[in-house]
Each structure stands twice: as structure tokens, then as C-alpha cells.
Amino acid sequence: MIFAQNISSGVAQYVTLADNIQDGMVICTSQTGSDMCNNGYDSNMMGVVSLSPAATFGIEVPTVGTYPIISNGKAYILVSGANGVIKPGDFLTSSTTLGTATKAIKSGYVVGVALENFDGNTAQQTGKILANIAVRPAVLSTKASNNLIEMVRQGFESAFLT
């Protein structure tokens, strides 16, 4: 399906999720399927819920409990100020707040890059900003040497869901 709009440029795949899902939430894979992320720098991130993707595949007619997930492209993402103010170009990662991204302050897995500012500076301050979604490991040059072993460890763990 192709939709004519300019809210998201991502192609989404429908995934079955639990209730209380909101547009922009960060989703991870788990042993039981998919759910909202609740660990920082989670190596099992799969993408972001986008209720208005540019295109979808996987299901012709969505059913109750299925949501479109974008893994690549531009989409709005739910963020908090847990790791400080977010500026365009900052890496975003999963956080310990259910389904919410935050500014990445160390090397590890990220869900994408911020394209807009977010002025919150506490975990309780949340909002949505436009981001370029692309789940991948990222090395932040300011602290790369401190977190390289941790990133390698997470990479090995993500390959094997036990």
C-alpha cells in the first residue's frame, strides 16, 4: 500500500504488539515476539511505531493489535530528556522508560539520528521529534574507547535470542 502524505518517509512492516501502543514508540524484538523497548542501548531494537507510514507491506488489511513499524526512513519518535537536551544530529537510543528514546551519550546501539531539537532535560519530560530512523551500532568518538568492549558484547548477544 502507498499513502500520499509527508509525515513519514519510511516503509513499514506490520507487527503484532500489546495494547497501549502510541505513535513514535521504540519497539524491540524479544523471545515472545515484539514489544516496547525498556533497556538502554538495546541491541534488539527493530524500529519505531509510525501510524502514518509512507508505505506498508506484510498485511494488506491491518488487524486489531497490529502496528506499522519503520526500521529505515524519517518518522516521528517519542523522546525524553533523560540524557539531556537533544539537538539535530544527536544519536537516539532506547531507554529504560518504556517505548521511549533518549539522547545517546555513549557508544552502543542507536535507533536513529535526531532531525529536530527537544529541550527536555529530565526523564519525565517527553515529546515527539522528527528523526532519521536507522537501527545500527554507533561509536560516539568522545567515549569510544570506554564502551567498545560493551558494544562488542551487545553485538554477540543480539545475534542469539535465548
DSSP file with accessible surface (Angstrom, degrees, kcal/mol):
  #  RESIDUE AA STRUCTURE BP1 BP2  ACC     N-H-->O    O-->H-N    N-H-->O    O-->H-N    TCO  KAPPA ALPHA  PHI   PSI    X-CA   Y-CA   Z-CA
    1    1 A M              0   0  103      0, 0.0    55,-1.7     0, 0.0     2,-0.4   0.000 360.0 360.0 360.0 138.4    0.0    0.0    0.0
    2    2 A I  B     -A   55   0A 146     53,-0.2     2,-0.4     2,-0.0    53,-0.2  -0.957 360.0-160.9-117.6 133.2    1.2    3.5   -0.8
    3    3 A F        -     0   0   80     51,-2.8     2,-0.9    -2,-0.4    49,-0.0  -0.914  16.4-133.2-114.7 141.2   -0.1    6.6    1.1
    4    4 A A        +     0   0  113     -2,-0.4     2,-0.3     2,-0.0    50,-0.0  -0.797  61.6 101.6 -94.7 103.9    0.2   10.2   -0.1
    5    5 A Q        -     0   0   70     -2,-0.9    -2,-0.1     3,-0.1    47,-0.0  -0.969  63.1-132.7-166.6 173.3    1.4   12.2    2.8
    6    6 A N  S    S+     0   0  154     -2,-0.3     3,-0.1     1,-0.1    48,-0.1   0.134  77.6  95.6-126.2  21.2    4.5   13.9    4.2
    7    7 A I  S    S+     0   0   75      1,-0.2     2,-0.4    45,-0.1    -1,-0.1   0.904  95.6  14.0 -78.9 -41.0    4.5   12.8    7.8
    8    8 A S        -     0   0    6     44,-0.4    -1,-0.2    67,-0.1    67,-0.2  -0.984  49.1-165.8-135.6 144.7    6.9    9.8    7.4
    9    9 A S        +     0   0   71     65,-2.1     2,-0.2    -2,-0.4    66,-0.1   0.295  60.2 109.9-107.5   8.1    9.1    8.7    4.6
   10   10 A G        -     0   0    1     64,-0.9    44,-1.5    63,-0.1    45,-1.2  -0.474  66.3-129.5 -88.3 154.6    9.6    5.2    6.0
   11   11 A V  E     -b   55   0A  79     61,-0.8    60,-0.7    43,-0.2    61,-0.4  -0.881  33.3-153.4 -97.2 129.0    8.4    1.9    4.7
   12   12 A A  E     -bC  56  70A   0     43,-3.1    45,-1.7    -2,-0.5     2,-0.4  -0.774  14.9-153.8-111.6 151.2    6.7    0.0    7.5
   13   13 A Q  E     -bC  57  69A  96     56,-2.0    56,-2.3    -2,-0.3     2,-0.3  -0.966  29.4-118.1-116.0 135.0    6.0   -3.7    8.3
   14   14 A Y  E     - C   0  68A  34     43,-1.3     2,-0.3    -2,-0.4    52,-0.0  -0.565  35.2-178.8 -76.5 136.1    3.1   -4.6   10.4
   15   15 A V  E     - C   0  67A  18     52,-2.3    52,-2.6    -2,-0.3     2,-0.4  -0.987  30.3-114.7-134.5 142.1    3.9   -6.3   13.7
   16   16 A T  E     + C   0  66A 102     -2,-0.3    18,-0.5    50,-0.2     2,-0.3  -0.647  45.0 170.8 -78.4 127.8    1.6   -7.6   16.4
   17   17 A L        -     0   0   10     48,-2.8    18,-0.1    -2,-0.4     4,-0.1  -0.908  33.3 -97.5-134.6 164.7    2.1   -5.7   19.7
   18   18 A A        -     0   0   50     16,-0.3     3,-0.3    -2,-0.3    -1,-0.1  -0.056  54.0 -80.0 -69.9 177.3    0.4   -5.4   23.1
   19   19 A D  S    S+     0   0  119      1,-0.2    -1,-0.2     2,-0.0     0, 0.0  -0.114 104.1  52.0 -71.1 175.8   -2.1   -2.7   24.0
   20   20 A N  S    S+     0   0  142      1,-0.2     2,-0.4     0, 0.0    -1,-0.2   0.790  70.8 157.2  65.2  31.1   -1.2    0.9   24.9
   21   21 A I        -     0   0   21     -3,-0.3     2,-0.3    -4,-0.1    -1,-0.2  -0.721  20.9-165.9 -86.7 137.2    1.0    1.5   21.9
   22   22 A Q    >   -     0   0  105     -2,-0.4     3,-1.8    77,-0.1    27,-0.2  -0.885  31.9 -89.2-121.4 155.2    1.5    5.1   20.8
   23   23 A D  T 3  S+     0   0   28     -2,-0.3    27,-0.2     1,-0.2    54,-0.1  -0.338 112.9  25.0 -57.7 133.2    2.8    6.7   17.6
   24   24 A G  T 3  S+     0   0    0     25,-2.7    54,-2.7     1,-0.3    -1,-0.2   0.370  83.7 144.4  93.3  -5.0    6.6    7.1   17.9
   25   25 A M    <   -     0   0   13     -3,-1.8    24,-2.5    52,-0.2     2,-0.4  -0.410  52.0-119.5 -70.3 145.6    7.3    4.4   20.4
   26   26 A V  E     -D   48   0A   0     73,-2.2    11,-2.3    22,-0.2     2,-0.4  -0.725  30.6-156.3 -86.8 129.5   10.6    2.4   20.1
   27   27 A I  E     -DE  47  36A   0     20,-3.0    19,-3.2    -2,-0.4    20,-1.4  -0.881   9.6-170.5-114.8 139.6   10.0   -1.3   19.5
   28   28 A a  E     -DE  45  35A   8      7,-3.2     7,-2.5    -2,-0.4    17,-0.2  -0.873  23.5-117.6-121.8 155.6   12.3   -4.3   20.3
   29   29 A T  E     + E   0  34A  47     15,-2.7     2,-0.3    -2,-0.3     5,-0.3  -0.591  37.0 175.5 -85.1 155.6   12.2   -7.9   19.5
   30   30 A S  E >   - E   0  33A  43      3,-3.2     3,-1.3    -2,-0.2   131,-0.1  -0.882  48.8 -87.0-147.3-179.6   12.1  -10.4   22.3
   31   31 A Q  T 3  S+     0   0  142     -2,-0.3     3,-0.1     1,-0.3   130,-0.0   0.782 128.1  45.2 -64.5 -25.5   11.7  -14.2   22.9
   32   32 A T  T 3  S-     0   0  134      1,-0.1     2,-0.4     0, 0.0    -1,-0.3   0.316 126.7 -88.0-102.4   6.8    7.9  -13.8   22.8
   33   33 A G  E <  S-E   30   0A  37     -3,-1.3    -3,-3.2     2,-0.0     2,-0.3  -0.977  75.9 -21.9 131.4-121.0    7.7  -11.5   19.7
   34   34 A S  E     +E   29   0A  27    -18,-0.5   -16,-0.3    -2,-0.4     2,-0.3  -0.961  59.4 153.2-133.0 148.6    7.9   -7.8   19.7
   35   35 A D  E     -E   28   0A  65     -7,-2.5    -7,-3.2    -2,-0.3     2,-0.1  -0.953  50.9 -62.0-159.8 174.6    7.2   -5.2   22.5
   36   36 A M  E     -E   27   0A  22     -2,-0.3    -9,-0.3    -9,-0.2     2,-0.1  -0.424  59.0-111.5 -66.7 137.3    8.1   -1.7   23.6
   37   37 A a        +     0   0    2    -11,-2.3    62,-3.3    -2,-0.1    63,-0.4  -0.414  38.7 170.3 -67.7 145.6   11.9   -1.3   24.4
   38   38 A N        +     0   0   82     60,-0.2     2,-0.4    61,-0.1    60,-0.1   0.145  51.9  80.4-143.2  20.6   12.7   -0.8   28.1
   39   39 A N  S >  S-     0   0   90     58,-0.1     3,-1.0    56,-0.0    57,-0.1  -0.993  80.3-112.1-127.4 140.2   16.5   -1.2   28.2
   40   40 A G  T 3  S+     0   0   32     -2,-0.4    55,-0.2     1,-0.2     3,-0.2  -0.389  98.2   4.4 -68.9 141.4   19.0    1.5   27.2
   41   41 A Y  T 3  S-     0   0   19     53,-1.2    68,-0.6     1,-0.2    -1,-0.2   0.833  88.2-168.4  55.9  37.3   21.1    0.8   24.1
   42   42 A D    X   -     0   0   20     -3,-1.0     3,-1.2     1,-0.2    -1,-0.2  -0.381  20.4-153.3 -65.0 123.1   19.1   -2.3   23.4
   43   43 A S  T 3  S+     0   0   20      1,-0.3    -1,-0.2    -2,-0.2    67,-0.1   0.564  90.8  65.2 -74.0  -5.9   20.7   -4.4   20.7
   44   44 A N  T 3   +     0   0   37    -15,-0.1   -15,-2.7    65,-0.1    -1,-0.3   0.198  68.5 136.8-102.1  15.7   17.2   -5.9   19.8
   45   45 A M  E <   +D   28   0A  13     -3,-1.2   -17,-0.3   -17,-0.2     3,-0.1  -0.389  25.8 177.3 -61.2 138.3   15.7   -2.6   18.6
   46   46 A M  E     -     0   0A  40    -19,-3.2     2,-0.3     1,-0.4   -18,-0.2   0.607  48.4 -81.0-116.2 -21.2   13.7   -3.1   15.4
   47   47 A G  E     -D   27   0A   0    -20,-1.4   -20,-3.0    87,-0.1    -1,-0.4  -0.995  49.7 -56.4 155.5-157.7   12.3    0.4   14.8
   48   48 A V  E     -DF  26  70A   0     22,-2.2    22,-3.0    -2,-0.3     2,-0.3  -0.949  42.7-111.9-128.6 139.6    9.6    2.9   15.6
   49   49 A V  E     - F   0  69A   0    -24,-2.5   -25,-2.7    -2,-0.4     2,-0.4  -0.543  35.1-177.8 -67.6 127.9    5.8    2.8   15.5
   50   50 A S        -     0   0    4     18,-2.3   -27,-0.1    -2,-0.3    27,-0.0  -0.919  16.1-169.4-131.4 107.8    4.5    5.1   12.7
   51   51 A L  S    S+     0   0   98     -2,-0.4    -1,-0.1     1,-0.3    18,-0.1   0.546  88.8  41.8 -75.0  -4.2    0.8    5.3   12.4
   52   52 A S  S    S+     0   0   26     16,-0.1   -44,-0.4    -3,-0.0    -1,-0.3  -0.461  79.0 170.0-138.3  65.0    1.2    7.1    9.1
   53   53 A P        -     0   0    4      0, 0.0   -42,-0.1     0, 0.0     3,-0.1  -0.324  42.7-122.6 -72.4 160.3    4.0    5.5    7.1
   54   54 A A  S    S-     0   0   27    -44,-1.5   -51,-2.8     1,-0.2     2,-0.3   0.865  93.1  -2.9 -68.5 -36.3    4.7    6.3    3.5
   55   55 A A  E     -Ab   2  11A  13    -45,-1.2   -43,-3.1   -53,-0.2     2,-0.3  -0.984  66.7-157.5-152.6 154.8    4.2    2.7    2.5
   56   56 A T  E     - b   0  12A   8    -55,-1.7     2,-0.3    -2,-0.3   -43,-0.2  -0.933   7.9-179.3-132.8 159.5    3.5   -0.6    4.2
   57   57 A F  E     + b   0  13A 112    -45,-1.7   -43,-1.3    -2,-0.3    -2,-0.0  -0.958  55.1  56.3-148.6 165.8    4.0   -4.3    3.5
   58   58 A G  S    S+     0   0   66     -2,-0.3     2,-0.4   -45,-0.2   -45,-0.1  -0.189 105.3  43.9 106.0 -40.6    3.2   -7.6    5.2
   59   59 A I        -     0   0   52      1,-0.1   -45,-0.0     4,-0.0    -3,-0.0  -0.990  58.6-160.0-139.6 127.6   -0.5   -7.2    5.7
   60   60 A E  S    S+     0   0  161     -2,-0.4    -1,-0.1     1,-0.3    -4,-0.0   0.929  92.6  24.7 -72.1 -44.4   -3.0   -5.9    3.1
   61   61 A V  S    S-     0   0  108      0, 0.0    -1,-0.3     0, 0.0     0, 0.0  -0.957  91.0-130.4-122.4 111.5   -5.6   -5.0    5.7
   62   62 A P        -     0   0   55      0, 0.0     2,-0.2     0, 0.0     3,-0.1  -0.262  21.2-146.9 -60.4 145.6   -4.3   -4.4    9.3
   63   63 A T    >   -     0   0   89      1,-0.1     3,-2.0     4,-0.0     2,-0.0  -0.662  34.9 -73.5-107.4 167.2   -6.0   -6.3   12.1
   64   64 A V  T 3  S+     0   0  149      1,-0.3    -1,-0.1    -2,-0.2     3,-0.1  -0.358 121.1  25.3 -59.4 132.4   -6.5   -5.2   15.7
   65   65 A G  T 3  S+     0   0   17      1,-0.3   -48,-2.8   -49,-0.1     2,-0.4   0.447  95.7 111.9  91.3  -1.0   -3.3   -5.4   17.6
   66   66 A T  E <   -C   16   0A  14     -3,-2.0    -1,-0.3   -50,-0.2   -50,-0.2  -0.889  43.5-175.2-106.2 141.6   -1.0   -4.9   14.6
   67   67 A Y  E     -C   15   0A  49    -52,-2.6   -52,-2.3    -2,-0.4     2,-0.4  -0.982  29.2-110.1-135.0 144.7    1.0   -1.7   14.2
   68   68 A P  E     -C   14   0A   7      0, 0.0   -18,-2.3     0, 0.0     2,-0.5  -0.598  32.7-162.8 -77.4 128.8    3.3   -0.4   11.4
   69   69 A I  E     -CF  13  49A   3    -56,-2.3   -56,-2.0    -2,-0.4     2,-0.5  -0.955   4.9-153.4-115.5 127.3    7.0   -0.4   12.4
   70   70 A I  E     +CF  12  48A   0    -22,-3.0   -22,-2.2    -2,-0.5   -58,-0.2  -0.852  18.2 172.6-100.3 128.5    9.5    1.7   10.5
   71   71 A S  S    S+     0   0   47    -60,-0.7    64,-1.0    -2,-0.5     2,-0.3   0.604  73.2  25.1-104.3 -21.4   13.2    0.5   10.5
   72   72 A N  E    S+G  134   0B 108    -61,-0.4   -61,-0.8    62,-0.2    -1,-0.3  -0.984  97.1  43.5-145.6 137.1   14.5    3.0    8.0
   73   73 A G  E    S-G  133   0B  17     60,-1.8    60,-3.5    -2,-0.3     2,-0.4  -0.676  89.1 -44.7 124.3-178.7   13.4    6.4    6.9
   74   74 A K  E     +G  132   0B 103     58,-0.2   -65,-2.1    -2,-0.2   -64,-0.9  -0.728  65.2 145.3 -90.5 135.5   12.1    9.6    8.5
   75   75 A A  E     -G  131   0B   0     56,-2.1    56,-2.3    -2,-0.4     2,-0.3  -0.979  51.1 -94.3-159.3 160.2    9.5    9.3   11.3
   76   76 A Y  E     -G  130   0B  79     -2,-0.3     2,-0.4    54,-0.2    54,-0.2  -0.637  42.0-163.7 -80.2 139.2    8.4   11.0   14.5
   77   77 A I  E     -G  129   0B   0     52,-2.6    52,-1.9    -2,-0.3     2,-0.5  -0.971  21.9-119.0-129.0 140.4    9.9    9.3   17.6
   78   78 A L  E     +G  128   0B  15    -54,-2.7    23,-2.9    -2,-0.4     2,-0.3  -0.675  43.5 176.8 -77.5 123.0    8.9    9.6   21.2
   79   79 A V  E     -Gh 127 101B   0     48,-3.3    48,-2.0    -2,-0.5     2,-0.3  -0.877  19.7-156.4-127.8 160.4   11.8   11.0   23.2
   80   80 A S  E     -G  126   0B   0     21,-1.8    23,-0.5    -2,-0.3     3,-0.4  -0.887  27.5-123.0-127.4 165.2   12.6   12.0   26.8
   81   81 A G  S >  S+     0   0    0     44,-1.6     3,-2.1    41,-1.6    42,-0.3   0.105  70.2 123.7 -92.4  22.8   15.2   14.4   28.2
   82   82 A A  T 3  S+     0   0   44     40,-0.4    41,-0.2     1,-0.3    -1,-0.2   0.829  83.5  32.9 -54.8 -36.5   16.7   11.7   30.4
   83   83 A N  T 3  S-     0   0   54     -3,-0.4    -1,-0.3     1,-0.4     2,-0.1   0.104 126.0 -93.0-108.6  20.8   20.2   12.3   28.9
   84   84 A G    <   -     0   0   21     -3,-2.1    -1,-0.4     2,-0.0    19,-0.3  -0.377  69.6 -15.2 103.5-179.5   19.8   16.0   28.3
   85   85 A V        -     0   0   50     34,-0.2     2,-0.5    -2,-0.1    34,-0.2  -0.296  61.3-137.5 -60.2 140.8   18.7   18.3   25.6
   86   86 A I  B     -L  118   0C   0     32,-2.7    32,-2.5    34,-0.1    -1,-0.1  -0.894  21.6-175.3-107.3 132.8   18.5   16.8   22.1
   87   87 A K    >   -     0   0  123     -2,-0.5     3,-2.4    30,-0.2    27,-0.3  -0.872  41.2 -78.9-121.2 157.3   19.8   18.7   19.0
   88   88 A P  T 3  S+     0   0   72      0, 0.0    27,-0.2     0, 0.0     3,-0.1  -0.283 119.9  30.3 -54.6 133.7   19.7   17.8   15.3
   89   89 A G  T 3  S+     0   0   51     25,-3.0     2,-0.2     1,-0.4    26,-0.1   0.194  87.3 129.4  98.6 -14.2   22.5   15.3   14.6
   90   90 A D    <   -     0   0   39     -3,-2.4    24,-3.0    24,-0.1    -1,-0.4  -0.513  62.1-117.6 -72.6 139.4   22.4   13.6   18.0
   91   91 A F  E     -I  113   0B  55     13,-0.3    13,-2.9    22,-0.2     2,-0.4  -0.526  26.9-148.6 -72.1 144.7   22.1    9.9   18.1
   92   92 A L  E     +IJ 112 103B   0     20,-2.9    19,-2.6    11,-0.2    20,-1.3  -0.924  19.0 175.2-116.4 142.7   19.0    8.5   19.7
   93   93 A T  E     - J   0 102B   0      9,-2.8     9,-2.4    -2,-0.4    17,-0.1  -0.854  36.6 -83.7-137.4 171.0   18.8    5.2   21.5
   94   94 A S  E     - J   0 101B   0     15,-0.3   -53,-1.2    -2,-0.3     2,-0.2  -0.277  46.4-159.9 -69.7 163.5   16.3    3.2   23.6
   95   95 A S        -     0   0    8      5,-0.9     4,-0.2     2,-0.4     5,-0.2  -0.801  35.3 -98.1-136.2-179.6   15.9    4.0   27.2
   96   96 A T  S    S+     0   0  115     -2,-0.2     2,-0.6   -57,-0.1     5,-0.1   0.562  98.6  93.3 -80.5  -6.6   14.7    2.4   30.5
   97   97 A T  S >  S-     0   0   52      3,-0.3     3,-2.4     1,-0.1    -2,-0.4  -0.794  98.7 -97.7 -87.3 121.1   11.4    4.4   30.0
   98   98 A L  T 3  S-     0   0   84     -2,-0.6   -60,-0.2     1,-0.3    -2,-0.1  -0.087  96.4 -12.6 -47.6 117.7    9.0    2.0   28.2
   99   99 A G  T 3  S+     0   0    0    -62,-3.3   -73,-2.2    -4,-0.2     2,-0.4   0.511 106.4 122.5  72.9   7.5    9.0    2.7   24.4
  100  100 A T    <   -     0   0    7     -3,-2.4    -5,-0.9   -63,-0.4    -3,-0.3  -0.845  49.7-146.6-110.9 138.5   10.8    6.0   24.7
  101  101 A A  E     -hJ  79  94B   0    -23,-2.9   -21,-1.8    -2,-0.4     2,-0.3  -0.532  16.1-173.6 -92.0 164.8   14.1    7.0   23.1
  102  102 A T  E     - J   0  93B   4     -9,-2.4    -9,-2.8   -23,-0.2     2,-0.1  -0.946  38.7 -72.4-149.1 167.5   16.7    9.3   24.6
  103  103 A K  E     - J   0  92B  56    -23,-0.5     2,-0.4   -19,-0.3   -11,-0.2  -0.433  49.2-124.3 -64.1 131.2   19.9   11.0   23.5
  104  104 A A        +     0   0    4    -13,-2.9   -13,-0.3    -2,-0.1    -1,-0.1  -0.682  32.0 174.8 -78.0 128.6   22.8    8.5   23.2
  105  105 A I        +     0   0   77     -2,-0.4     2,-0.3     2,-0.1    -1,-0.1   0.314  64.5  33.2-117.6   4.0   25.7    9.6   25.4
  106  106 A K  S    S-     0   0   66     41,-0.0    38,-0.1    36,-0.0    32,-0.1  -0.948  96.9 -77.9-147.4 168.8   27.9    6.6   24.8
  107  107 A S  S    S+     0   0    4     -2,-0.3     2,-0.3    36,-0.3    32,-0.2  -0.381  77.3  90.1 -68.4 147.4   28.7    4.1   22.1
  108  108 A G  E    S- K   0 138B   0     30,-2.3    30,-2.5    -2,-0.1     2,-0.2  -0.971  78.3 -22.9 157.0-165.0   26.1    1.3   21.5
  109  109 A Y  E     - K   0 137B  34    -68,-0.6     2,-0.3    -2,-0.3   -15,-0.3  -0.543  57.5-170.4 -77.8 137.0   23.0    0.6   19.5
  110  110 A V  E     - K   0 136B   0     26,-3.0    26,-2.0    -2,-0.2   -17,-0.3  -0.888  26.2-148.3-125.0 156.9   21.0    3.5   18.3
  111  111 A V  E    S-     0   0B   0    -19,-2.6    23,-2.2    -2,-0.3     2,-0.3   0.640  70.0 -61.1 -96.7 -17.6   17.6    3.8   16.7
  112  112 A G  E     -IK  92 133B   0    -20,-1.3   -20,-2.9    21,-0.3     2,-0.4  -0.992  57.4 -66.4 166.6-163.3   18.4    6.8   14.6
  113  113 A V  E     -IK  91 132B  26     19,-1.9    19,-2.8    -2,-0.3   -22,-0.2  -0.975  44.0-114.9-126.5 133.0   19.5   10.5   14.4
  114  114 A A  E     - K   0 131B   0    -24,-3.0   -25,-3.0    -2,-0.4    17,-0.2  -0.388  23.9-177.3 -65.8 139.2   17.5   13.5   15.6
  115  115 A L        +     0   0   68     15,-2.7     2,-0.3   -27,-0.2    16,-0.2   0.397  69.5  41.2-112.1  -4.9   16.4   16.0   13.0
  116  116 A E  S    S-     0   0   73     14,-0.7     2,-0.2   -29,-0.1   -27,-0.1  -0.921  86.9 -97.6-137.8 164.6   14.8   18.4   15.4
  117  117 A N        -     0   0   97     -2,-0.3     2,-0.3   -30,-0.1   -30,-0.2  -0.493  25.1-169.9 -79.8 150.1   15.5   19.9   18.8
  118  118 A F  B     -L   86   0C  26    -32,-2.5   -32,-2.7    -2,-0.2    11,-0.0  -0.946   4.9-165.8-138.5 120.8   14.0   18.7   22.1
  119  119 A D        +     0   0  126     -2,-0.3   -34,-0.2   -34,-0.2   -32,-0.0   0.387  46.7 119.0 -92.3   3.8   14.5   20.9   25.1
  120  120 A G        -     0   0    5    -36,-0.1   -34,-0.1     1,-0.1    -2,-0.1  -0.347  36.4-176.7 -67.3 149.6   13.6   18.5   27.9
  121  121 A N        +     0   0  106    -36,-0.1     2,-0.3   -38,-0.1    -1,-0.1   0.182  59.3  62.2-135.5  19.7   16.2   17.7   30.4
  122  122 A T  S >  S-     0   0   53      3,-0.1   -41,-1.6   -38,-0.1     3,-1.0  -0.954  83.3-114.8-136.3 162.6   14.5   15.1   32.6
  123  123 A A  T 3  S+     0   0   32    -42,-0.3   -41,-0.2    -2,-0.3    -1,-0.1   0.774 115.1  59.4 -66.1 -25.6   13.1   11.6   32.1
  124  124 A Q  T 3  S+     0   0  159    -43,-0.1     2,-0.7   -44,-0.1    -1,-0.2   0.706  86.9  84.6 -77.2 -20.0    9.6   12.9   32.8
  125  125 A Q    <   +     0   0   85     -3,-1.0   -44,-1.6    -6,-0.0     2,-0.3  -0.766  62.9 167.5 -87.2 114.1    9.8   15.4   30.0
  126  126 A T  E     +G   80   0B  77     -2,-0.7     2,-0.3   -46,-0.2   -46,-0.2  -0.858   7.8 142.1-125.9 160.9    8.7   13.7   26.8
  127  127 A G  E     -G   79   0B  21    -48,-2.0   -48,-3.3    -2,-0.3     2,-0.4  -0.959  43.7 -91.6-174.7-178.7    7.7   14.7   23.3
  128  128 A K  E     +G   78   0B  96     -2,-0.3     2,-0.3   -50,-0.2   -50,-0.2  -0.938  35.5 175.9-116.0 138.0    8.0   13.7   19.7
  129  129 A I  E     -G   77   0B   4    -52,-1.9   -52,-2.6    -2,-0.4     2,-0.3  -0.950  36.6-101.4-132.9 156.7   10.6   14.9   17.3
  130  130 A L  E     +G   76   0B  35     -2,-0.3   -15,-2.7   -54,-0.2   -14,-0.7  -0.587  47.6 175.0 -75.7 136.6   11.4   14.0   13.7
  131  131 A A  E     -GK  75 114B   0    -56,-2.3   -56,-2.1    -2,-0.3     2,-0.9  -0.970  39.4-117.4-140.9 155.5   14.3   11.6   13.3
  132  132 A N  E     -GK  74 113B  69    -19,-2.8   -19,-1.9    -2,-0.3     2,-0.4  -0.866  40.1-145.4 -91.1 106.6   16.1    9.6   10.6
  133  133 A I  E     +GK  73 112B   1    -60,-3.5   -60,-1.8    -2,-0.9   -21,-0.3  -0.633  40.7 140.0 -82.7 126.4   15.4    6.1   11.7
  134  134 A A  E     -G   72   0B  17    -23,-2.2     2,-0.3    -2,-0.4   -62,-0.2  -0.605  40.6-143.2-164.9  96.8   18.2    3.5   11.0
  135  135 A V  E     +     0   0B  45    -64,-1.0   -24,-0.2   -89,-0.2   -26,-0.1  -0.512  47.4 121.7 -69.3 127.2   18.9    0.9   13.7
  136  136 A R  E     - K   0 110B  87    -26,-2.0   -26,-3.0    -2,-0.3     2,-0.2  -0.970  64.9 -83.0-171.4 164.1   22.6    0.2   14.0
  137  137 A P  E     - K   0 109B  66      0, 0.0     2,-0.4     0, 0.0   -28,-0.2  -0.565  45.7-166.3 -76.6 146.2   25.6    0.3   16.3
  138  138 A A  E     - K   0 108B   7    -30,-2.5   -30,-2.3    -2,-0.2     2,-0.6  -0.997  15.8-146.0-136.6 142.0   27.2    3.7   16.6
  139  139 A V        -     0   0   78     -2,-0.4     2,-0.7   -32,-0.2     5,-0.1  -0.942  10.9-152.1-107.9 116.2   30.5    4.8   18.1
  140  140 A L    >   -     0   0   26     -2,-0.6     3,-1.4     1,-0.1     4,-0.4  -0.814  12.2-144.8 -87.1 118.1   30.5    8.2   19.8
  141  141 A S  T 3  S+     0   0  113     -2,-0.7     3,-0.5     1,-0.3     4,-0.3   0.750  90.2  66.2 -62.0 -23.6   34.0    9.4   19.4
  142  142 A T  T 3  S+     0   0  119      1,-0.2    -1,-0.3     2,-0.1     3,-0.0   0.820 123.2  12.6 -70.7 -28.6   34.1   11.2   22.7
  143  143 A K  S X> S+     0   0  100     -3,-1.4     4,-1.0     1,-0.1     3,-0.5   0.033  86.2 125.2-133.8  27.2   33.9    8.0   24.7
  144  144 A A  H >> S+     0   0   26     -3,-0.5     4,-0.9    -4,-0.4     3,-0.6   0.892  72.9  53.7 -59.7 -41.6   34.5    5.3   22.1
  145  145 A S  H 34 S+     0   0  106     -4,-0.3     4,-0.4     1,-0.2     3,-0.3   0.849 106.3  53.5 -66.7 -29.2   37.4    3.6   24.0
  146  146 A N  H <4 S+     0   0  120     -3,-0.5    -1,-0.2     1,-0.2     4,-0.2   0.772 118.3  33.3 -75.0 -25.6   35.4    3.2   27.2
  147  147 A N  H <X S+     0   0   24     -4,-1.0     4,-2.4    -3,-0.6    -1,-0.2   0.353  85.4  98.6-116.0   4.7   32.5    1.4   25.5
  148  148 A L  H  X S+     0   0   92     -4,-0.9     4,-2.3    -3,-0.3     5,-0.2   0.936  87.7  47.0 -62.0 -45.0   34.0   -0.6   22.7
  149  149 A I  H  > S+     0   0  146     -4,-0.4     4,-2.6     1,-0.2    -1,-0.2   0.924 112.2  51.4 -63.9 -40.9   34.0   -3.9   24.7
  150  150 A E  H  > S+     0   0   60     -4,-0.2     4,-2.5     1,-0.2    -1,-0.2   0.917 109.6  49.7 -62.2 -41.9   30.4   -3.3   25.8
  151  151 A M  H  X S+     0   0   30     -4,-2.4     4,-2.2     2,-0.2    -1,-0.2   0.918 111.0  48.8 -65.6 -40.7   29.3   -2.7   22.2
  152  152 A V  H  X S+     0   0   74     -4,-2.3     4,-2.1     2,-0.2    -2,-0.2   0.936 111.1  51.1 -64.0 -42.8   31.0   -5.9   21.0
  153  153 A R  H  X S+     0   0  101     -4,-2.6     4,-2.2     1,-0.2    -2,-0.2   0.939 110.8  48.0 -60.2 -45.8   29.4   -7.9   23.9
  154  154 A Q  H  X S+     0   0   18     -4,-2.5     4,-2.3     1,-0.2    -1,-0.2   0.882 107.9  56.3 -63.2 -36.8   26.0   -6.5   22.9
  155  155 A G  H  X S+     0   0   23     -4,-2.2     4,-0.9     1,-0.2    -1,-0.2   0.907 108.5  46.2 -62.1 -41.8   26.6   -7.4   19.3
  156  156 A F  H  < S+     0   0  141     -4,-2.1     4,-0.5     1,-0.2     3,-0.4   0.903 112.7  50.7 -67.7 -39.2   27.2  -11.0   20.2
  157  157 A E  H >< S+     0   0  103     -4,-2.2     3,-1.1     1,-0.2    -2,-0.2   0.871 104.2  57.3 -66.5 -37.1   24.2  -11.2   22.4
  158  158 A S  H 3< S+     0   0   33     -4,-2.3    -1,-0.2     1,-0.2    -2,-0.2   0.779  98.5  61.2 -68.2 -23.6   21.8   -9.7   19.8
  159  159 A A  T 3< S+     0   0   70     -4,-0.9     2,-0.5    -3,-0.4    -1,-0.2   0.706 106.2  49.4 -74.8 -16.9   22.7  -12.5   17.4
  160  160 A F    <   -     0   0  141     -3,-1.1     2,-0.7    -4,-0.5    -1,-0.2  -0.883  65.8-167.4-130.9 101.1   21.4  -15.1   19.7
  161  161 A L              0   0   92     -2,-0.5    -3,-0.1    -3,-0.1  -131,-0.0  -0.773 360.0 360.0 -84.0 116.1   18.0  -14.8   21.3
  162  162 A T              0   0  135     -2,-0.7  -131,-0.1     0, 0.0    -2,-0.0  -0.642 360.0 360.0-103.7 360.0   17.8  -17.4   24.0
